[in-house]
């Protein structure tokens, strides 16, 4: 992978149009994938093609996909519940099947589902990957999640190691502990090497480290799309500040619907390097119009 471009911004500022145009330009350099992670997809509408959850070739060297966030959430929940049931088979009272439907509305589930999709996308066989992200609030939560998750994993791993150490002490005194379920004898793990929970935490730590290294590395460019409007400016400034606190930087700002004589425009230009797309007569749709937009954007 040569580079990742992550397009963020307030809903309705033109992230999809800008990312779609940039993807067309990058496809001239190498194999390119653009993925929409916004639950309210319109990437297919911008390209004038029907897209699904599987990458589709929309132009030479360019594939596009609209990631089904609801389906991601269902798969994430099912996988998580099965792992928990497998690791805690000795607790017969643990039956989470009936909670799957309600769990999908729990805080953080959507963010973790999108984060798992990032792991797959970053591992895909493409030279350039472009992400058309959800509106700012959800995007910032997803991009900062690897950092906060690593902190939790560190605490949980320490706690789990303490539990295993106590089990080992008890076993040395009174012998190996077992439980019997449906006539089957199950030994409780006592060593770190055989403990499925610690293995899961270690695997999750590797995944979070991988995503974090991409997001904070030199191969990643975060592009903030803004309109010359006060609300867009305020939201963008908050996003920049939060991401910076987590070691991520916005490399460029695209001012979409650029207007020269505008006080907000002047403030946006002060943020950092900017690219300008003028206010067009109509919203770009289809390859021909997007190619014209791509000529205005030098990433």
C-alpha positions as CSV (number, residue, x, y, z in Angstrom):
1,X,0.0,0.0,0.0
2,X,1.4,3.4,-1.1
3,X,-1.0,5.7,0.8
4,X,-4.3,6.0,2.6
5,X,-6.4,9.1,2.2
6,X,-9.2,9.6,4.8
7,X,-11.8,12.2,4.0
8,X,-13.6,13.7,7.0
9,X,-15.9,16.6,7.6
10,X,-19.4,17.8,8.6
11,X,-22.3,16.0,6.9
12,X,-23.2,17.6,3.6
13,X,-20.0,19.5,2.9
14,X,-19.1,17.4,-0.1
15,X,-16.8,14.7,1.3
16,X,-18.1,12.0,-1.1
17,X,-17.7,14.2,-4.2
18,X,-14.2,15.3,-3.2
19,X,-13.0,11.8,-2.3
20,X,-14.6,10.3,-5.5
21,X,-12.8,12.9,-7.6
22,X,-9.4,12.2,-5.9
23,X,-9.9,8.5,-6.3
24,X,-10.2,9.0,-10.1
25,X,-7.0,10.9,-10.1
26,X,-5.1,8.4,-8.0
27,X,-6.3,5.5,-10.2
28,X,-4.1,7.0,-13.0
29,X,-1.1,6.2,-10.8
30,X,-2.0,2.8,-9.4
31,X,-4.6,0.3,-8.3
32,X,-7.1,2.3,-6.2
33,X,-9.9,1.4,-3.8
34,X,-12.5,3.9,-2.5
35,X,-14.7,2.8,0.3
36,X,-17.7,4.7,1.7
37,X,-18.1,4.1,5.4
38,X,-21.0,6.5,5.8
39,X,-24.2,4.7,6.8
40,X,-26.0,7.1,4.4
41,X,-24.2,6.1,1.3
42,X,-24.2,8.2,-1.9
43,X,-20.9,7.2,-3.5
44,X,-22.7,5.1,-6.1
45,X,-25.0,8.1,-6.9
46,X,-21.9,10.3,-7.4
47,X,-20.3,7.8,-9.8
48,X,-23.6,7.0,-11.4
49,X,-23.3,3.3,-10.8
50,X,-24.9,0.8,-8.4
51,X,-22.5,-0.2,-5.6
52,X,-22.7,-2.9,-2.9
53,X,-20.7,-4.3,0.0
54,X,-18.3,-5.9,-2.5
55,X,-15.7,-3.8,-4.4
56,X,-16.8,-3.1,-8.0
57,X,-14.7,-1.7,-10.8
58,X,-16.1,1.6,-11.8
59,X,-13.3,2.9,-13.9
60,X,-9.9,1.7,-15.1
61,X,-7.8,0.8,-12.1
62,X,-10.5,2.0,-9.7
63,X,-12.7,-0.1,-7.5
64,X,-15.5,1.3,-5.2
65,X,-17.4,-0.2,-2.3
66,X,-20.2,0.9,0.0
67,X,-19.6,-0.8,3.3
68,X,-22.8,-2.1,4.8
69,X,-22.4,-0.8,8.4
70,X,-25.6,-2.6,9.6
71,X,-24.3,-5.9,8.3
72,X,-20.9,-5.2,9.8
73,X,-22.5,-4.6,13.2
74,X,-24.5,-7.9,13.0
75,X,-21.4,-9.9,12.1
76,X,-19.3,-8.2,14.8
77,X,-21.9,-9.0,17.5
78,X,-22.3,-12.6,16.4
79,X,-18.6,-13.1,16.3
80,X,-18.1,-11.5,19.7
81,X,-20.9,-13.4,21.4
82,X,-19.5,-16.7,20.0
83,X,-16.1,-15.9,21.2
84,X,-17.4,-15.1,24.7
85,X,-19.4,-18.3,24.8
86,X,-16.4,-20.3,23.7
87,X,-14.1,-18.8,26.3
88,X,-16.6,-19.2,29.2
89,X,-18.1,-22.6,28.4
90,X,-17.9,-23.4,32.1
91,X,-20.5,-20.8,32.8
92,X,-23.7,-22.4,31.7
93,X,-25.8,-19.4,32.7
94,X,-24.1,-17.3,30.1
95,X,-26.5,-17.2,27.2
96,X,-26.1,-14.0,25.1
97,X,-28.0,-15.1,22.0
98,X,-31.1,-13.2,22.9
99,X,-29.2,-10.0,23.6
100,X,-27.6,-9.7,20.1
101,X,-30.5,-7.6,18.8
102,X,-30.4,-5.2,21.8
103,X,-26.6,-5.1,21.9
104,X,-26.4,-3.4,18.4
105,X,-27.9,-0.3,20.0
106,X,-25.3,-0.2,22.7
107,X,-22.7,2.7,22.8
108,X,-19.6,2.0,20.8
109,X,-20.8,-1.0,18.8
110,X,-21.1,0.9,15.5
111,X,-17.7,2.4,16.0
112,X,-16.0,-0.9,16.7
113,X,-17.8,-2.4,13.7
114,X,-16.4,0.3,11.4
115,X,-13.0,0.0,13.1
116,X,-12.9,-3.8,12.2
117,X,-13.7,-2.8,8.6
118,X,-10.7,-0.5,8.6
119,X,-8.5,-3.4,9.5
120,X,-9.7,-5.3,6.4
121,X,-9.4,-2.3,4.2
122,X,-5.9,-1.4,5.3
123,X,-4.9,-5.0,4.5
124,X,-6.4,-5.0,1.0
125,X,-4.2,-5.4,-2.0
126,X,-4.3,-1.8,-3.4
127,X,-1.8,0.9,-4.0
128,X,-4.1,3.7,-2.8
129,X,-7.0,3.5,-0.4
130,X,-9.5,6.3,0.0
131,X,-12.0,6.3,2.8
132,X,-15.2,8.4,2.6
133,X,-16.0,8.6,6.3
134,X,-19.2,9.3,8.2
135,X,-19.9,12.8,9.6
136,X,-17.3,14.2,12.0
137,X,-18.6,13.1,15.3
138,X,-18.7,9.4,14.5
139,X,-15.5,9.6,12.5
140,X,-13.5,11.1,15.3
141,X,-14.7,8.4,17.6
142,X,-13.6,5.7,15.2
143,X,-10.2,7.2,14.5
144,X,-9.4,7.6,18.2
145,X,-10.7,4.2,19.2
146,X,-7.5,2.3,18.6
147,X,-5.7,4.5,21.1
148,X,-8.3,4.2,23.8
149,X,-8.8,0.4,23.2
150,X,-5.0,-0.1,23.7
151,X,-5.3,1.5,27.1
152,X,-8.2,-0.8,28.0
153,X,-6.3,-3.9,26.7
154,X,-3.3,-3.0,28.9
155,X,-5.5,-2.8,32.0
156,X,-7.5,-6.0,31.2
157,X,-4.4,-8.0,30.3
158,X,-2.8,-7.1,33.7
159,X,-6.0,-8.1,35.5
160,X,-6.2,-11.4,33.6
161,X,-2.6,-12.2,34.4
162,X,-3.3,-11.6,38.1
163,X,-6.3,-14.0,37.9
164,X,-4.2,-16.7,36.3
165,X,-1.4,-16.2,38.8
166,X,-3.9,-16.8,41.7
167,X,-5.3,-19.9,39.9
168,X,-1.8,-21.3,39.6
169,X,-1.2,-20.7,43.3
170,X,-4.4,-22.5,44.3
171,X,-3.6,-25.3,41.9
172,X,-0.2,-25.8,43.5
173,X,-1.8,-26.2,46.9
174,X,-5.0,-28.2,46.2
175,X,-4.5,-29.6,42.7
176,X,-5.9,-28.8,39.2
177,X,-9.5,-27.5,39.2
178,X,-12.1,-28.8,36.8
179,X,-15.7,-28.3,36.1
180,X,-18.1,-30.8,34.5
181,X,-20.6,-29.7,31.9
182,X,-23.0,-32.2,30.3
183,X,-20.7,-35.0,31.4
184,X,-17.6,-33.4,29.9
185,X,-14.7,-32.4,32.2
186,X,-13.2,-29.0,31.5
187,X,-10.0,-27.8,33.0
188,X,-9.7,-24.1,34.0
189,X,-6.6,-22.5,32.3
190,X,-3.9,-21.4,34.7
191,X,-1.0,-20.5,32.3
192,X,-0.8,-17.4,30.1
193,X,0.1,-19.5,27.1
194,X,-3.1,-21.6,27.2
195,X,-5.6,-19.0,28.4
196,X,-8.0,-18.1,25.5
197,X,-9.0,-14.8,27.0
198,X,-5.4,-13.6,27.1
199,X,-4.8,-14.9,23.6
200,X,-7.8,-12.8,22.4
201,X,-6.5,-9.7,24.2
202,X,-3.1,-10.1,22.6
203,X,-4.7,-10.6,19.1
204,X,-6.8,-7.5,19.6
205,X,-3.7,-5.5,20.8
206,X,-1.9,-6.5,17.5
207,X,-4.9,-5.3,15.5
208,X,-5.2,-2.0,17.3
209,X,-1.4,-1.4,17.0
210,X,-1.7,-2.0,13.3
211,X,-4.5,0.5,12.7
212,X,-2.9,3.0,15.0
213,X,0.4,2.7,13.1
214,X,-1.4,3.5,9.8
215,X,-3.4,6.4,11.2
216,X,-0.4,8.1,12.8
217,X,2.1,7.1,10.1
218,X,3.5,8.9,7.1
219,X,1.4,6.9,4.7
220,X,-1.8,8.3,6.0
221,X,-3.3,11.7,4.9
222,X,-6.4,13.0,6.6
223,X,-8.2,15.5,4.4
224,X,-10.8,17.8,6.0
225,X,-13.5,19.0,3.7
226,X,-15.2,22.2,4.7
227,X,-17.7,24.7,3.3
228,X,-17.2,28.5,3.9
229,X,-19.8,28.4,6.7
230,X,-19.4,29.1,10.4
231,X,-20.8,25.7,11.6
232,X,-18.5,23.8,9.2
233,X,-15.5,25.8,10.5
234,X,-16.3,25.2,14.2
235,X,-16.8,21.5,13.7
236,X,-13.6,21.2,11.7
237,X,-11.5,23.1,14.2
238,X,-12.8,20.7,17.0
239,X,-11.9,17.7,14.9
240,X,-8.4,18.9,14.2
241,X,-7.8,19.6,17.9
242,X,-9.0,16.2,19.0
243,X,-7.1,14.2,16.3
244,X,-4.0,16.2,17.1
245,X,-4.2,15.1,20.7
246,X,-4.1,11.5,19.5
247,X,-1.1,11.9,17.3
248,X,-3.0,12.4,14.0
249,X,-2.8,15.5,11.8
250,X,-5.0,16.9,9.1
251,X,-2.6,17.3,6.2
252,X,-4.9,19.4,3.9
253,X,-8.2,21.2,4.0
254,X,-10.4,21.2,0.9
255,X,-12.7,24.3,0.8
256,X,-15.6,23.1,-1.2
257,X,-18.0,25.7,-2.7
258,X,-15.2,28.2,-2.3
259,X,-16.2,31.8,-2.2
260,X,-13.4,34.4,-2.2
261,X,-14.9,37.3,-0.4
262,X,-16.0,35.5,2.8
263,X,-14.8,36.0,6.4
264,X,-15.1,32.2,7.1
265,X,-13.0,31.4,4.1
266,X,-10.2,33.6,5.4
267,X,-10.2,31.8,8.7
268,X,-10.2,28.4,7.1
269,X,-7.2,29.3,5.0
270,X,-5.3,30.2,8.2
271,X,-5.8,26.5,9.4
272,X,-3.2,25.1,7.1
273,X,-2.6,24.0,3.4
274,X,-5.9,24.4,1.5
275,X,-7.3,23.3,-1.8
276,X,-10.2,25.2,-3.4
277,X,-13.1,23.9,-5.3
278,X,-15.3,26.7,-6.6
279,X,-19.1,26.9,-6.2
280,X,-20.3,25.1,-9.3
281,X,-23.5,25.6,-11.2
282,X,-24.7,22.1,-10.3
283,X,-23.5,19.2,-8.1
284,X,-21.1,17.0,-10.0
285,X,-22.5,13.6,-11.1
286,X,-20.9,11.0,-13.3
287,X,-17.3,10.3,-14.4
288,X,-17.0,13.2,-16.8
289,X,-17.9,15.8,-14.3
290,X,-15.8,14.2,-11.5
291,X,-12.8,14.2,-13.8
292,X,-13.2,18.0,-14.1
293,X,-13.3,18.3,-10.3
294,X,-10.3,16.0,-9.9
295,X,-8.2,18.5,-12.0
296,X,-8.9,21.2,-9.4
297,X,-7.5,19.0,-6.5
298,X,-3.8,18.3,-6.2
299,X,-3.3,15.8,-3.3
